[in-house]
Amino acid sequence: MAPGMTIASSERTESFDVIKYAVHEGHGVKGLSELGLRSLPRQYVQPLEERIDMKTVVNQHSIPVIDMSNLLHDPQVADSICDAAEKWGFFQVVNHGVPLQVLEDVKEATYRFFRQPAEEKKKHSKDNSPTNNVRFGTSFTPHAEKALEWKDYLSLFFVSNQEAHAHWPSSCRDEALEFLNTSEIMIKNLLKALTQRLNVHNEDFDQAKENLFMGSKRINMNYYPKCPNPDLTIGVGRHSDVSTLTILLQDQVGGLYVRKLHHDDAAAAADQTTWIHVPPVPGAIVINIGDAMQIMSNGRYKSVEHRVAANGSHNRISVPIFVNPRPNDVIGPLPEVIQSGETPIYKQVLYSDYVKHFFRKAHDGKGTVDFAKI
């Protein structure tokens, strides 16, 4: 289909191969959005239970916003971080030490990458990329999904600066690396605060512990273009992250929703208004607990379901850094957590096996964590 052509109705999309155009030819949902669609292709129409019903959104609550400026000197700041990780699984941080210009630069680099022609972006797709560490794609796992998600992404796994300079797209490489590098001190400080409550004291947070919690990192650049019928689809489906921590930069459009955390199943089942919008805060970074941290904390810290709405008026971007164990690490409840006699609720699992299990299927809420349960 030539640029500038429009598809006027869902009936006309029946003769247009949406999957071929968006997934295999590399146009993604950005390309679909720019065709002037007046209605959503059926391949993106989500089941009713997966759509975001605004009646299920709680507006009187918001996740904590924590000022990190005095973290090293005020124990109450560390307590606030740990409390948020236990009670919410999500929080935002300000005065985090990452220069605001770095945040602006990586957002602009995200737009710059996705503004490129499809043939340029497609060079980094699964079929064309010279390395598994760089991957451009759309939706989540198109081959496994009954309904596709309204999102394009570029995923960059960090091995070394040398490898990144050799293979990451030049349109966004330097800005992505700068965001990764300038976030490292903040990430270490967050992990030290969180692990102290797990009986891992700062003097014990050695290189081995650092490798276990943050031995590998991946940065994604996500693009959510304007969508016809946004109420019928989603940008990202219900899931929790497989990371130790996720460090998320969102723009000022908004659209991230997290599930209200309940500490018993009965309360969760009784509460149907369970989703909370994470409002954009200028200069803030969103932090969320991942499955690896939930497993290593033996359930003390909770990874929480979250999802992203599609938007009918604005394009949206986000840039998450996934802080992970290394692929060959074995994760399970930390010895420091269970040394007092606490019963382990998770087994020891090879982290790469856990991640492979996550990516074999469509988003399914918290389903992946069951893979590690005893």
Contacts in CASP RR format, 6 or more apart in sequence:
PFRMAT RR
TARGET T0000
AUTHOR 0000-0000-0000
METHOD contacts of the structure
MODEL  1
MAPGMTIASSERTESFDVIKYAVHEGHGVKGLSELGLRSLPRQYVQPLEE
RIDMKTVVNQHSIPVIDMSNLLHDPQVADSICDAAEKWGFFQVVNHGVPL
QVLEDVKEATYRFFRQPAEEKKKHSKDNSPTNNVRFGTSFTPHAEKALEW
KDYLSLFFVSNQEAHAHWPSSCRDEALEFLNTSEIMIKNLLKALTQRLNV
HNEDFDQAKENLFMGSKRINMNYYPKCPNPDLTIGVGRHSDVSTLTILLQ
DQVGGLYVRKLHHDDAAAAADQTTWIHVPPVPGAIVINIGDAMQIMSNGR
YKSVEHRVAANGSHNRISVPIFVNPRPNDVIGPLPEVIQSGETPIYKQVL
YSDYVKHFFRKAHDGKGTVDFAKI
1 16 0 8 1.000
1 21 0 8 1.000
1 35 0 8 1.000
3 34 0 8 1.000
4 34 0 8 1.000
4 35 0 8 1.000
4 36 0 8 1.000
5 35 0 8 1.000
6 35 0 8 1.000
6 36 0 8 1.000
6 37 0 8 1.000
6 38 0 8 1.000
7 13 0 8 1.000
7 16 0 8 1.000
7 35 0 8 1.000
7 36 0 8 1.000
7 37 0 8 1.000
7 38 0 8 1.000
8 38 0 8 1.000
9 38 0 8 1.000
9 39 0 8 1.000
10 39 0 8 1.000
10 40 0 8 1.000
10 41 0 8 1.000
10 42 0 8 1.000
13 37 0 8 1.000
13 39 0 8 1.000
13 41 0 8 1.000
13 42 0 8 1.000
18 32 0 8 1.000
18 41 0 8 1.000
18 43 0 8 1.000
19 43 0 8 1.000
19 142 0 8 1.000
21 27 0 8 1.000
21 28 0 8 1.000
21 31 0 8 1.000
21 32 0 8 1.000
22 28 0 8 1.000
22 29 0 8 1.000
22 31 0 8 1.000
22 32 0 8 1.000
22 138 0 8 1.000
22 148 0 8 1.000
23 137 0 8 1.000
23 138 0 8 1.000
23 139 0 8 1.000
23 142 0 8 1.000
23 148 0 8 1.000
25 118 0 8 1.000
25 122 0 8 1.000
26 118 0 8 1.000
26 121 0 8 1.000
26 122 0 8 1.000
26 125 0 8 1.000
26 136 0 8 1.000
26 137 0 8 1.000
26 138 0 8 1.000
27 118 0 8 1.000
28 118 0 8 1.000
28 137 0 8 1.000
28 138 0 8 1.000
28 152 0 8 1.000
29 44 0 8 1.000
29 138 0 8 1.000
29 139 0 8 1.000
29 150 0 8 1.000
29 151 0 8 1.000
29 152 0 8 1.000
29 224 0 8 1.000
29 225 0 8 1.000
29 227 0 8 1.000
30 114 0 8 1.000
30 152 0 8 1.000
30 223 0 8 1.000
30 225 0 8 1.000
31 118 0 8 1.000
31 225 0 8 1.000
32 41 0 8 1.000
32 225 0 8 1.000
33 225 0 8 1.000
33 226 0 8 1.000
33 227 0 8 1.000
34 225 0 8 1.000
36 228 0 8 1.000
37 228 0 8 1.000
38 228 0 8 1.000
39 228 0 8 1.000
39 229 0 8 1.000
40 227 0 8 1.000
40 228 0 8 1.000
40 229 0 8 1.000
40 232 0 8 1.000
40 233 0 8 1.000
43 147 0 8 1.000
43 148 0 8 1.000
44 147 0 8 1.000
44 148 0 8 1.000
44 149 0 8 1.000
44 150 0 8 1.000
44 232 0 8 1.000
44 233 0 8 1.000
45 147 0 8 1.000
45 232 0 8 1.000
45 233 0 8 1.000
46 147 0 8 1.000
46 232 0 8 1.000
46 233 0 8 1.000
46 234 0 8 1.000
47 146 0 8 1.000
47 147 0 8 1.000
50 147 0 8 1.000
50 234 0 8 1.000
50 237 0 8 1.000
50 238 0 8 1.000
51 231 0 8 1.000
51 232 0 8 1.000
51 233 0 8 1.000
51 234 0 8 1.000
52 231 0 8 1.000
52 234 0 8 1.000
52 257 0 8 1.000
52 275 0 8 1.000
52 307 0 8 1.000
52 309 0 8 1.000
55 273 0 8 1.000
56 272 0 8 1.000
56 273 0 8 1.000
56 274 0 8 1.000
56 275 0 8 1.000
57 257 0 8 1.000
57 273 0 8 1.000
57 275 0 8 1.000
57 276 0 8 1.000
57 277 0 8 1.000
58 260 0 8 1.000
58 273 0 8 1.000
58 274 0 8 1.000
58 275 0 8 1.000
58 276 0 8 1.000
59 277 0 8 1.000
61 260 0 8 1.000
61 276 0 8 1.000
62 276 0 8 1.000
62 277 0 8 1.000
62 278 0 8 1.000
62 279 0 8 1.000
63 84 0 8 1.000
63 88 0 8 1.000
63 89 0 8 1.000
63 90 0 8 1.000
63 91 0 8 1.000
63 92 0 8 1.000
63 258 0 8 1.000
63 276 0 8 1.000
63 278 0 8 1.000
64 80 0 8 1.000
64 83 0 8 1.000
64 84 0 8 1.000
64 88 0 8 1.000
64 91 0 8 1.000
64 92 0 8 1.000
65 91 0 8 1.000
65 92 0 8 1.000
65 93 0 8 1.000
65 94 0 8 1.000
65 281 0 8 1.000
65 284 0 8 1.000
66 77 0 8 1.000
66 80 0 8 1.000
66 81 0 8 1.000
66 84 0 8 1.000
66 91 0 8 1.000
66 92 0 8 1.000
66 93 0 8 1.000
66 94 0 8 1.000
67 77 0 8 1.000
67 93 0 8 1.000
67 94 0 8 1.000
67 95 0 8 1.000
68 77 0 8 1.000
68 93 0 8 1.000
68 94 0 8 1.000
68 95 0 8 1.000
68 96 0 8 1.000
68 97 0 8 1.000
68 186 0 8 1.000
68 189 0 8 1.000
69 95 0 8 1.000
70 77 0 8 1.000
71 77 0 8 1.000
71 78 0 8 1.000
71 81 0 8 1.000
71 189 0 8 1.000
71 193 0 8 1.000
72 189 0 8 1.000
77 193 0 8 1.000
78 193 0 8 1.000
78 196 0 8 1.000
81 91 0 8 1.000
81 190 0 8 1.000
81 193 0 8 1.000
81 194 0 8 1.000
82 193 0 8 1.000
82 194 0 8 1.000
82 196 0 8 1.000
82 197 0 8 1.000
84 90 0 8 1.000
84 91 0 8 1.000
85 91 0 8 1.000
85 194 0 8 1.000
85 289 0 8 1.000
85 293 0 8 1.000
85 301 0 8 1.000
85 302 0 8 1.000
86 300 0 8 1.000
86 301 0 8 1.000
86 302 0 8 1.000
87 261 0 8 1.000
88 258 0 8 1.000
88 261 0 8 1.000
88 304 0 8 1.000
89 258 0 8 1.000
89 261 0 8 1.000
89 288 0 8 1.000
89 289 0 8 1.000
89 301 0 8 1.000
89 302 0 8 1.000
89 303 0 8 1.000
89 304 0 8 1.000
90 258 0 8 1.000
90 278 0 8 1.000
90 286 0 8 1.000
90 287 0 8 1.000
90 288 0 8 1.000
90 289 0 8 1.000
90 304 0 8 1.000
90 306 0 8 1.000
91 286 0 8 1.000
91 287 0 8 1.000
91 288 0 8 1.000
92 278 0 8 1.000
92 281 0 8 1.000
92 284 0 8 1.000
92 285 0 8 1.000
92 286 0 8 1.000
92 287 0 8 1.000
93 186 0 8 1.000
93 190 0 8 1.000
93 284 0 8 1.000
93 285 0 8 1.000
93 287 0 8 1.000
94 281 0 8 1.000
94 283 0 8 1.000
94 284 0 8 1.000
96 186 0 8 1.000
96 284 0 8 1.000
96 285 0 8 1.000
97 182 0 8 1.000
97 185 0 8 1.000
97 186 0 8 1.000
98 179 0 8 1.000
98 182 0 8 1.000
98 183 0 8 1.000
98 186 0 8 1.000
98 285 0 8 1.000
99 182 0 8 1.000
100 283 0 8 1.000
102 175 0 8 1.000
102 178 0 8 1.000
102 179 0 8 1.000
102 182 0 8 1.000
103 179 0 8 1.000
103 249 0 8 1.000
103 283 0 8 1.000
103 285 0 8 1.000
105 175 0 8 1.000
105 178 0 8 1.000
105 179 0 8 1.000
106 172 0 8 1.000
106 175 0 8 1.000
106 176 0 8 1.000
106 178 0 8 1.000
106 179 0 8 1.000
106 221 0 8 1.000
106 249 0 8 1.000
106 319 0 8 1.000
107 249 0 8 1.000
107 251 0 8 1.000
107 317 0 8 1.000
107 319 0 8 1.000
108 175 0 8 1.000
109 171 0 8 1.000
109 172 0 8 1.000
109 174 0 8 1.000
109 175 0 8 1.000
109 176 0 8 1.000
109 221 0 8 1.000
110 172 0 8 1.000
110 221 0 8 1.000
110 222 0 8 1.000
110 223 0 8 1.000
110 317 0 8 1.000
110 319 0 8 1.000
111 223 0 8 1.000
111 317 0 8 1.000
112 171 0 8 1.000
112 172 0 8 1.000
113 121 0 8 1.000
113 154 0 8 1.000
113 169 0 8 1.000
113 171 0 8 1.000
113 172 0 8 1.000
113 221 0 8 1.000
114 121 0 8 1.000
114 152 0 8 1.000
114 154 0 8 1.000
114 221 0 8 1.000
114 223 0 8 1.000
114 317 0 8 1.000
116 171 0 8 1.000
121 136 0 8 1.000
121 154 0 8 1.000
122 128 0 8 1.000
122 136 0 8 1.000
123 129 0 8 1.000
123 136 0 8 1.000
124 134 0 8 1.000
124 135 0 8 1.000
124 136 0 8 1.000
124 154 0 8 1.000
124 169 0 8 1.000
125 135 0 8 1.000
125 136 0 8 1.000
125 137 0 8 1.000
126 135 0 8 1.000
126 137 0 8 1.000
129 135 0 8 1.000
129 136 0 8 1.000
129 167 0 8 1.000
130 167 0 8 1.000
131 163 0 8 1.000
131 167 0 8 1.000
132 157 0 8 1.000
133 156 0 8 1.000
133 157 0 8 1.000
133 158 0 8 1.000
133 159 0 8 1.000
133 163 0 8 1.000
133 167 0 8 1.000
134 154 0 8 1.000
134 155 0 8 1.000
134 156 0 8 1.000
134 157 0 8 1.000
134 167 0 8 1.000
134 168 0 8 1.000
134 169 0 8 1.000
135 154 0 8 1.000
135 155 0 8 1.000
136 152 0 8 1.000
136 153 0 8 1.000
136 154 0 8 1.000
136 155 0 8 1.000
137 152 0 8 1.000
137 153 0 8 1.000
137 154 0 8 1.000
137 155 0 8 1.000
138 148 0 8 1.000
138 151 0 8 1.000
138 152 0 8 1.000
138 153 0 8 1.000
139 145 0 8 1.000
139 148 0 8 1.000
139 149 0 8 1.000
139 151 0 8 1.000
140 149 0 8 1.000
140 151 0 8 1.000
140 236 0 8 1.000
140 237 0 8 1.000
140 362 0 8 1.000
140 363 0 8 1.000
141 359 0 8 1.000
141 360 0 8 1.000
141 361 0 8 1.000
141 362 0 8 1.000
142 148 0 8 1.000
144 360 0 8 1.000
144 361 0 8 1.000
144 362 0 8 1.000
145 362 0 8 1.000
146 362 0 8 1.000
147 233 0 8 1.000
149 233 0 8 1.000
149 234 0 8 1.000
149 235 0 8 1.000
149 236 0 8 1.000
149 237 0 8 1.000
149 363 0 8 1.000
150 224 0 8 1.000
150 225 0 8 1.000
150 227 0 8 1.000
150 230 0 8 1.000
150 233 0 8 1.000
150 234 0 8 1.000
150 235 0 8 1.000
150 310 0 8 1.000
151 222 0 8 1.000
151 223 0 8 1.000
151 224 0 8 1.000
151 235 0 8 1.000
151 236 0 8 1.000
151 308 0 8 1.000
152 222 0 8 1.000
152 223 0 8 1.000
152 225 0 8 1.000
153 220 0 8 1.000
153 221 0 8 1.000
153 222 0 8 1.000
153 223 0 8 1.000
154 169 0 8 1.000
154 172 0 8 1.000
154 220 0 8 1.000
154 221 0 8 1.000
155 218 0 8 1.000
155 219 0 8 1.000
155 220 0 8 1.000
156 164 0 8 1.000
156 168 0 8 1.000
156 176 0 8 1.000
156 218 0 8 1.000
156 219 0 8 1.000
156 220 0 8 1.000
156 221 0 8 1.000
157 216 0 8 1.000
157 217 0 8 1.000
157 218 0 8 1.000
158 164 0 8 1.000
158 180 0 8 1.000
158 216 0 8 1.000
158 217 0 8 1.000
158 218 0 8 1.000
158 219 0 8 1.000
161 177 0 8 1.000
164 173 0 8 1.000
164 176 0 8 1.000
164 177 0 8 1.000
165 173 0 8 1.000
168 176 0 8 1.000
168 177 0 8 1.000
172 221 0 8 1.000
176 219 0 8 1.000
176 221 0 8 1.000
176 319 0 8 1.000
179 219 0 8 1.000
179 249 0 8 1.000
179 319 0 8 1.000
179 321 0 8 1.000
180 217 0 8 1.000
180 219 0 8 1.000
180 321 0 8 1.000
183 247 0 8 1.000
183 285 0 8 1.000
183 321 0 8 1.000
186 247 0 8 1.000
186 285 0 8 1.000
187 214 0 8 1.000
187 245 0 8 1.000
187 247 0 8 1.000
187 321 0 8 1.000
187 323 0 8 1.000
188 210 0 8 1.000
188 214 0 8 1.000
190 245 0 8 1.000
190 287 0 8 1.000
191 205 0 8 1.000
191 210 0 8 1.000
191 213 0 8 1.000
191 214 0 8 1.000
191 244 0 8 1.000
191 245 0 8 1.000
192 202 0 8 1.000
192 205 0 8 1.000
194 293 0 8 1.000
194 297 0 8 1.000
194 301 0 8 1.000
195 205 0 8 1.000
195 209 0 8 1.000
195 213 0 8 1.000
196 202 0 8 1.000
197 300 0 8 1.000
198 296 0 8 1.000
198 297 0 8 1.000
198 300 0 8 1.000
198 334 0 8 1.000
198 336 0 8 1.000
198 337 0 8 1.000
199 334 0 8 1.000
199 336 0 8 1.000
199 337 0 8 1.000
199 339 0 8 1.000
200 209 0 8 1.000
200 334 0 8 1.000
200 336 0 8 1.000
204 336 0 8 1.000
211 325 0 8 1.000
211 326 0 8 1.000
211 329 0 8 1.000
212 296 0 8 1.000
212 325 0 8 1.000
212 326 0 8 1.000
212 329 0 8 1.000
212 331 0 8 1.000
213 244 0 8 1.000
213 293 0 8 1.000
213 296 0 8 1.000
213 323 0 8 1.000
213 325 0 8 1.000
214 244 0 8 1.000
214 245 0 8 1.000
214 323 0 8 1.000
214 324 0 8 1.000
215 323 0 8 1.000
215 324 0 8 1.000
215 325 0 8 1.000
215 326 0 8 1.000
215 329 0 8 1.000
216 324 0 8 1.000
216 325 0 8 1.000
216 326 0 8 1.000
216 327 0 8 1.000
217 321 0 8 1.000
217 322 0 8 1.000
217 323 0 8 1.000
217 324 0 8 1.000
218 321 0 8 1.000
218 322 0 8 1.000
218 324 0 8 1.000
219 319 0 8 1.000
219 320 0 8 1.000
219 321 0 8 1.000
219 322 0 8 1.000
220 319 0 8 1.000
220 320 0 8 1.000
220 322 0 8 1.000
221 317 0 8 1.000
221 319 0 8 1.000
222 236 0 8 1.000
222 317 0 8 1.000
222 318 0 8 1.000
222 319 0 8 1.000
222 320 0 8 1.000
223 315 0 8 1.000
223 316 0 8 1.000
223 317 0 8 1.000
224 235 0 8 1.000
224 308 0 8 1.000
224 310 0 8 1.000
224 311 0 8 1.000
224 315 0 8 1.000
224 316 0 8 1.000
224 317 0 8 1.000
224 318 0 8 1.000
225 315 0 8 1.000
226 311 0 8 1.000
226 312 0 8 1.000
226 313 0 8 1.000
226 314 0 8 1.000
226 315 0 8 1.000
227 233 0 8 1.000
227 310 0 8 1.000
227 311 0 8 1.000
227 312 0 8 1.000
228 312 0 8 1.000
230 309 0 8 1.000
230 310 0 8 1.000
230 311 0 8 1.000
230 312 0 8 1.000
233 310 0 8 1.000
234 307 0 8 1.000
234 308 0 8 1.000
234 309 0 8 1.000
234 310 0 8 1.000
235 307 0 8 1.000
235 308 0 8 1.000
235 309 0 8 1.000
235 310 0 8 1.000
236 306 0 8 1.000
236 307 0 8 1.000
236 308 0 8 1.000
236 363 0 8 1.000
237 307 0 8 1.000
237 308 0 8 1.000
237 363 0 8 1.000
237 365 0 8 1.000
238 259 0 8 1.000
238 305 0 8 1.000
238 306 0 8 1.000
238 307 0 8 1.000
238 363 0 8 1.000
238 364 0 8 1.000
238 365 0 8 1.000
239 305 0 8 1.000
239 306 0 8 1.000
239 307 0 8 1.000
239 363 0 8 1.000
239 364 0 8 1.000
239 365 0 8 1.000
239 366 0 8 1.000
239 368 0 8 1.000
240 290 0 8 1.000
240 291 0 8 1.000
240 294 0 8 1.000
240 303 0 8 1.000
240 304 0 8 1.000
240 305 0 8 1.000
240 306 0 8 1.000
240 365 0 8 1.000
240 366 0 8 1.000
240 368 0 8 1.000
240 369 0 8 1.000
241 288 0 8 1.000
241 290 0 8 1.000
241 291 0 8 1.000
241 303 0 8 1.000
241 322 0 8 1.000
242 290 0 8 1.000
242 291 0 8 1.000
242 292 0 8 1.000
242 322 0 8 1.000
242 324 0 8 1.000
242 354 0 8 1.000
242 355 0 8 1.000
242 358 0 8 1.000
242 368 0 8 1.000
243 290 0 8 1.000
243 291 0 8 1.000
243 292 0 8 1.000
243 293 0 8 1.000
243 322 0 8 1.000
243 323 0 8 1.000
243 324 0 8 1.000
244 290 0 8 1.000
244 292 0 8 1.000
244 293 0 8 1.000
244 296 0 8 1.000
244 323 0 8 1.000
244 324 0 8 1.000
244 325 0 8 1.000
245 287 0 8 1.000
245 288 0 8 1.000
245 289 0 8 1.000
245 290 0 8 1.000
245 293 0 8 1.000
245 323 0 8 1.000
246 286 0 8 1.000
246 287 0 8 1.000
246 288 0 8 1.000
246 290 0 8 1.000
246 320 0 8 1.000
246 321 0 8 1.000
246 322 0 8 1.000
246 323 0 8 1.000
247 285 0 8 1.000
247 286 0 8 1.000
247 287 0 8 1.000
247 320 0 8 1.000
247 321 0 8 1.000
247 323 0 8 1.000
248 256 0 8 1.000
248 285 0 8 1.000
248 286 0 8 1.000
248 287 0 8 1.000
248 288 0 8 1.000
248 318 0 8 1.000
248 319 0 8 1.000
248 320 0 8 1.000
248 321 0 8 1.000
249 285 0 8 1.000
249 286 0 8 1.000
249 318 0 8 1.000
249 319 0 8 1.000
249 320 0 8 1.000
250 256 0 8 1.000
250 278 0 8 1.000
250 280 0 8 1.000
250 286 0 8 1.000
250 316 0 8 1.000
250 317 0 8 1.000
250 318 0 8 1.000
251 280 0 8 1.000
251 316 0 8 1.000
251 317 0 8 1.000
251 318 0 8 1.000
252 280 0 8 1.000
252 282 0 8 1.000
253 280 0 8 1.000
253 311 0 8 1.000
253 314 0 8 1.000
253 315 0 8 1.000
253 316 0 8 1.000
254 277 0 8 1.000
254 278 0 8 1.000
254 279 0 8 1.000
254 280 0 8 1.000
254 311 0 8 1.000
254 316 0 8 1.000
255 277 0 8 1.000
255 278 0 8 1.000
255 308 0 8 1.000
255 309 0 8 1.000
255 311 0 8 1.000
255 316 0 8 1.000
256 277 0 8 1.000
256 278 0 8 1.000
256 286 0 8 1.000
256 306 0 8 1.000
256 307 0 8 1.000
256 308 0 8 1.000
256 318 0 8 1.000
257 275 0 8 1.000
257 276 0 8 1.000
257 277 0 8 1.000
257 278 0 8 1.000
257 306 0 8 1.000
257 307 0 8 1.000
257 308 0 8 1.000
257 309 0 8 1.000
258 275 0 8 1.000
258 276 0 8 1.000
258 278 0 8 1.000
258 288 0 8 1.000
258 304 0 8 1.000
258 305 0 8 1.000
258 306 0 8 1.000
259 274 0 8 1.000
259 275 0 8 1.000
259 276 0 8 1.000
259 304 0 8 1.000
259 305 0 8 1.000
259 306 0 8 1.000
260 271 0 8 1.000
260 273 0 8 1.000
260 274 0 8 1.000
260 275 0 8 1.000
260 276 0 8 1.000
261 302 0 8 1.000
261 304 0 8 1.000
262 268 0 8 1.000
262 271 0 8 1.000
262 274 0 8 1.000
268 274 0 8 1.000
278 286 0 8 1.000
288 303 0 8 1.000
288 304 0 8 1.000
288 306 0 8 1.000
289 301 0 8 1.000
289 302 0 8 1.000
289 303 0 8 1.000
289 304 0 8 1.000
290 303 0 8 1.000
291 303 0 8 1.000
291 354 0 8 1.000
291 368 0 8 1.000
291 369 0 8 1.000
291 372 0 8 1.000
292 324 0 8 1.000
292 325 0 8 1.000
292 331 0 8 1.000
292 351 0 8 1.000
292 354 0 8 1.000
293 301 0 8 1.000
293 303 0 8 1.000
294 301 0 8 1.000
294 302 0 8 1.000
294 303 0 8 1.000
294 369 0 8 1.000
295 331 0 8 1.000
295 332 0 8 1.000
295 333 0 8 1.000
295 346 0 8 1.000
295 349 0 8 1.000
295 369 0 8 1.000
295 372 0 8 1.000
296 331 0 8 1.000
296 332 0 8 1.000
296 333 0 8 1.000
296 334 0 8 1.000
296 337 0 8 1.000
297 333 0 8 1.000
297 334 0 8 1.000
297 337 0 8 1.000
298 332 0 8 1.000
298 333 0 8 1.000
298 334 0 8 1.000
298 337 0 8 1.000
298 338 0 8 1.000
298 342 0 8 1.000
298 344 0 8 1.000
298 345 0 8 1.000
298 346 0 8 1.000
299 345 0 8 1.000
299 346 0 8 1.000
300 337 0 8 1.000
303 366 0 8 1.000
303 369 0 8 1.000
305 365 0 8 1.000
305 366 0 8 1.000
307 363 0 8 1.000
308 318 0 8 1.000
324 351 0 8 1.000
324 355 0 8 1.000
325 331 0 8 1.000
325 351 0 8 1.000
326 351 0 8 1.000
327 351 0 8 1.000
327 352 0 8 1.000
327 355 0 8 1.000
328 350 0 8 1.000
328 351 0 8 1.000
328 352 0 8 1.000
329 350 0 8 1.000
329 351 0 8 1.000
330 348 0 8 1.000
330 349 0 8 1.000
330 350 0 8 1.000
330 351 0 8 1.000
331 348 0 8 1.000
331 349 0 8 1.000
331 351 0 8 1.000
331 354 0 8 1.000
331 372 0 8 1.000
332 344 0 8 1.000
332 346 0 8 1.000
332 347 0 8 1.000
332 348 0 8 1.000
332 349 0 8 1.000
332 372 0 8 1.000
333 342 0 8 1.000
333 344 0 8 1.000
333 345 0 8 1.000
333 346 0 8 1.000
338 344 0 8 1.000
344 374 0 8 1.000
345 373 0 8 1.000
345 374 0 8 1.000
346 372 0 8 1.000
346 373 0 8 1.000
346 374 0 8 1.000
347 372 0 8 1.000
347 373 0 8 1.000
347 374 0 8 1.000
349 371 0 8 1.000
349 372 0 8 1.000
354 368 0 8 1.000
354 371 0 8 1.000
354 372 0 8 1.000
357 368 0 8 1.000
357 371 0 8 1.000
358 368 0 8 1.000
END
